[in-house]
């Protein structure tokens, strides 16, 4: 009897995904651990491995199909000599069916449907992978003018990479659409035909439509759902401190000079990850999760680091950050960030974490309040370091100062405990030798 191969849940929050590519075909023999397909989730493109041994009997969901629900049968596996039948290969969503009856019954003539407007000038759905959409959005590229090389003309990552950045936006549809598409004037109740309002002139689609065409990616749906949940259910309390960076910057320069031969370069963010990990170890009341009727306390500091990627945000995790050397954190973050931008992180590398850090200093942002990433209890928002008037030893001076804001879940963390954590963080950054002791 054929074994059903179902769309897997590749993460605890995954509800649907895109079957990006099949790595096998009907008749192929597979064994446990063999790669069968590439599946795009809300965070990454992941490889799907076979669990059982057998022969691929039929492919039931074609590569390129979006919004495949977890649990959907996508293929069958049979034993040698067993018949798999002849189930049809389903076409990707929105495409023409792959199979048709051999002798379709005659049908009465019907009016031809309105001609479809070309992809380059219409609000029709553009077939593209979620990763391609995120990359196009990041490059400011209109997918409607990109030729797709994937299955069924689907636009994939390689098409966006080779496309010209800043390709022309959607053409003004008013110049190509038939006049009949203009909205007709409708008389309001009680108004005669002679008194009906004048037709409204059509608005050029390039003025209003391009920003409404993109279907939400799985990643954007997840971000929207989780941030809404966080702001609606988590009572945030915000605590801000100004931190002098001069000593940290001096130490960073000295460490980088000594690490140059090893090919390691520390960033300020690497040192702040370490500082937050150490501070949480010294202020354990902030390294917690609120679970309704109980409070979970963590023995180590796993810091989730916000990384911007095309189309969204992902938070790879530096585990046990307080116990690692800054050079180890720097090396790990370089690898995690690179694979995050390529969509190659595994779920265990971005799920979990006991606290988060988000640094927008590189954009010149002075100070901001970050949204807590449930079920974590806090997140640190880091602004830009800048020269400011600052009192040093009771004398007005100029120092490099940054503002850091902690967002705390007030159900789990009292204001005094949050303040103690921010005080510890300030002391660690302003006296950074403690980070390497």
Residue pairs with C-beta under 8 A, 6 or more apart in sequence:
1 82
2 57
2 58
2 76
2 77
2 78
2 82
2 84
2 85
3 52
3 54
3 76
3 77
3 78
4 73
4 76
4 77
5 36
5 50
5 73
5 74
5 75
5 76
5 77
6 70
6 71
6 72
6 73
6 74
7 16
7 17
7 19
7 39
7 61
7 68
7 69
7 70
7 71
7 72
7 74
8 39
8 48
8 70
9 70
10 17
10 39
10 41
10 46
10 48
10 347
11 41
11 42
11 43
11 347
11 351
12 347
12 351
13 42
13 222
14 41
14 42
14 70
15 69
15 70
16 67
16 68
16 69
16 70
16 218
17 39
17 40
17 41
17 42
17 68
17 70
17 218
18 39
18 40
18 64
18 65
18 66
18 67
18 68
18 129
18 130
18 218
19 37
19 39
19 61
19 62
19 63
19 64
19 65
19 68
19 74
20 37
20 38
20 39
20 40
20 45
20 63
20 64
20 129
21 37
21 38
21 63
22 36
22 37
22 59
22 63
23 35
23 36
23 37
23 38
23 47
24 30
24 34
24 36
24 37
24 56
25 56
25 59
26 56
26 57
26 58
26 59
26 84
27 55
27 56
28 55
28 56
29 54
29 55
29 56
30 36
30 50
30 53
30 54
30 55
30 56
30 77
31 50
31 53
32 49
32 50
32 51
32 52
32 53
33 49
33 50
34 49
34 50
35 47
35 48
35 49
35 50
36 48
36 49
36 50
36 56
36 75
37 47
37 48
37 63
37 74
38 45
38 46
38 47
38 48
39 45
39 46
39 47
39 48
40 46
40 129
40 130
40 131
40 218
40 343
41 218
42 217
42 218
42 219
42 221
42 222
43 219
43 222
43 314
43 343
43 345
43 347
43 350
44 314
44 343
44 344
44 345
44 346
44 347
44 350
45 131
45 343
45 344
46 346
46 347
50 77
52 77
54 77
54 78
54 79
54 80
55 77
55 78
55 79
55 80
55 82
55 84
56 75
56 76
56 77
57 75
57 76
57 77
57 78
57 82
57 84
57 85
58 75
58 76
58 84
58 85
58 86
58 87
58 89
59 74
59 75
59 89
60 73
60 74
60 75
60 76
60 87
60 88
60 89
60 90
61 68
61 72
61 74
61 75
61 90
62 89
62 90
62 91
62 92
62 98
62 151
62 152
63 92
63 151
64 92
64 127
64 129
64 150
64 151
64 152
64 154
65 90
65 91
65 92
65 93
66 92
66 93
66 130
67 93
68 74
76 84
76 87
78 84
88 97
88 98
88 99
89 98
89 99
90 97
90 98
91 97
91 98
91 152
92 127
92 151
92 152
92 154
94 125
94 127
95 127
95 152
116 122
116 124
117 124
117 173
117 176
117 177
119 126
119 144
120 144
120 145
120 170
120 171
121 144
121 170
121 171
121 173
121 176
121 205
122 144
122 170
122 173
123 205
123 209
123 212
123 213
125 215
126 143
126 144
126 155
126 213
127 148
127 150
127 152
127 153
127 154
127 155
128 136
128 143
128 146
128 148
128 154
128 155
128 156
129 150
129 154
129 155
129 156
129 157
130 217
130 218
130 219
130 311
131 156
131 157
131 310
131 311
131 343
132 143
132 155
132 156
132 157
132 159
132 160
133 143
133 214
133 215
133 217
133 311
134 217
134 219
134 309
134 310
134 311
134 312
135 141
135 157
135 160
135 161
135 310
135 311
136 142
136 143
136 146
136 155
136 160
136 163
136 310
137 214
137 310
137 311
138 310
138 311
139 160
139 163
139 165
139 166
140 165
140 166
141 160
141 163
141 164
141 165
141 166
141 167
142 167
142 168
142 169
142 170
142 210
143 155
143 160
144 170
144 213
145 163
145 167
145 168
146 155
146 159
146 160
146 163
146 167
147 153
147 155
147 159
148 154
148 155
148 156
148 159
149 155
149 156
149 158
149 159
150 156
150 159
169 206
169 210
170 205
170 206
170 209
170 210
170 213
171 205
171 206
172 204
172 205
172 206
172 207
173 204
173 205
173 206
173 209
174 202
174 203
174 204
174 205
175 204
177 202
177 205
181 202
182 199
182 201
182 202
183 199
183 200
183 202
184 199
185 196
185 197
185 198
185 199
185 200
186 196
187 193
187 195
187 196
187 197
188 196
188 197
216 224
217 311
217 312
219 311
219 312
219 314
220 311
220 312
223 312
223 313
226 373
226 374
227 371
229 374
230 371
230 372
230 373
230 374
231 371
233 374
234 372
234 374
234 409
234 411
235 409
235 410
235 411
236 369
236 371
236 372
236 407
236 408
236 409
236 410
237 407
237 408
237 410
237 413
237 415
237 418
238 369
238 405
238 406
238 407
238 408
239 405
239 406
239 408
239 415
239 418
239 419
239 422
240 367
240 403
240 404
240 405
240 406
240 422
241 403
241 404
241 422
241 423
241 425
241 426
242 388
242 401
242 402
242 403
243 401
243 402
243 403
243 404
243 425
243 426
243 429
243 430
244 390
244 392
244 399
244 400
244 401
244 429
244 430
245 268
245 385
245 399
245 400
245 401
245 402
245 429
246 399
246 400
247 430
247 431
247 432
248 268
248 271
248 429
248 430
248 432
249 268
249 385
249 400
251 271
251 432
251 433
251 436
252 266
252 268
252 271
255 266
255 326
255 327
255 436
256 264
256 265
256 266
259 265
259 266
259 327
262 327
264 327
264 330
264 331
265 330
266 326
266 327
266 330
267 330
267 333
268 361
268 385
269 305
269 333
269 357
269 359
269 382
270 326
270 329
270 330
270 333
271 326
271 429
271 432
271 435
272 357
272 359
272 380
272 382
272 429
273 303
273 305
273 318
273 321
273 329
273 333
273 357
274 321
274 322
274 324
274 326
274 329
274 435
275 425
275 428
275 429
275 432
275 435
276 301
276 303
276 321
276 355
276 357
276 380
276 425
277 301
277 303
277 318
277 320
277 321
277 322
277 323
277 324
278 301
278 322
278 424
278 428
278 434
278 435
279 421
279 424
279 425
279 428
280 286
280 287
280 301
280 322
280 354
280 355
280 421
281 287
281 300
281 301
281 322
282 424
283 417
283 420
283 421
283 424
284 297
284 298
285 413
285 414
285 417
285 420
286 355
286 377
286 378
286 408
286 413
286 417
286 418
286 420
286 421
287 297
287 298
287 301
287 354
287 355
287 377
288 295
288 296
288 297
288 298
288 354
288 377
288 412
288 413
289 295
289 296
289 298
289 354
289 375
289 376
289 377
289 412
290 375
290 377
290 409
290 411
290 412
291 375
295 412
298 354
300 319
300 320
300 322
300 323
300 354
301 320
301 321
301 322
301 354
301 355
302 317
302 318
302 319
302 320
302 321
302 352
302 353
302 354
302 355
303 317
303 318
303 321
303 353
303 354
303 355
303 356
303 357
304 315
304 316
304 317
304 350
304 352
304 353
304 355
304 356
304 357
304 373
304 376
305 315
305 316
305 317
305 318
305 333
305 336
305 337
305 356
305 357
306 313
306 314
306 315
306 356
306 357
306 358
306 359
306 370
307 313
307 314
307 315
307 316
307 336
307 337
307 340
307 341
309 340
309 341
309 343
310 341
314 340
314 345
314 350
315 350
315 353
315 356
315 373
316 333
316 336
316 337
316 339
316 340
316 345
316 349
316 350
317 336
317 349
317 350
317 351
317 352
317 353
318 324
318 329
318 332
318 333
318 336
321 329
324 332
325 436
326 435
326 436
336 345
336 349
339 345
339 349
340 350
353 373
353 376
354 376
354 377
355 376
355 377
355 378
355 379
355 380
356 370
356 372
356 373
356 376
356 378
356 379
356 380
357 379
357 380
357 382
358 370
358 379
358 380
358 381
358 382
359 382
360 368
360 381
360 382
360 383
360 384
361 382
361 383
361 384
361 385
361 402
362 384
363 384
364 384
365 383
365 384
366 383
366 384
366 386
366 403
367 381
367 383
367 403
367 405
368 381
368 383
368 405
369 381
369 405
369 407
370 379
370 380
370 381
370 405
370 407
371 379
371 407
372 378
372 379
372 407
372 408
372 409
373 379
376 409
377 408
377 409
377 412
377 413
378 406
378 407
378 408
378 409
378 413
378 418
378 421
379 406
379 407
380 404
380 405
380 406
380 407
380 425
381 404
381 405
381 406
381 407
382 402
382 404
383 402
383 403
383 404
383 405
384 402
385 400
385 401
385 402
386 400
386 401
386 402
387 398
387 399
387 400
387 401
388 398
388 399
388 400
388 401
389 396
389 397
389 398
390 396
390 397
390 398
390 399
390 401
391 397
392 399
404 422
404 425
404 426
406 418
406 421
406 422
406 425
408 415
408 417
408 418
428 434
428 435
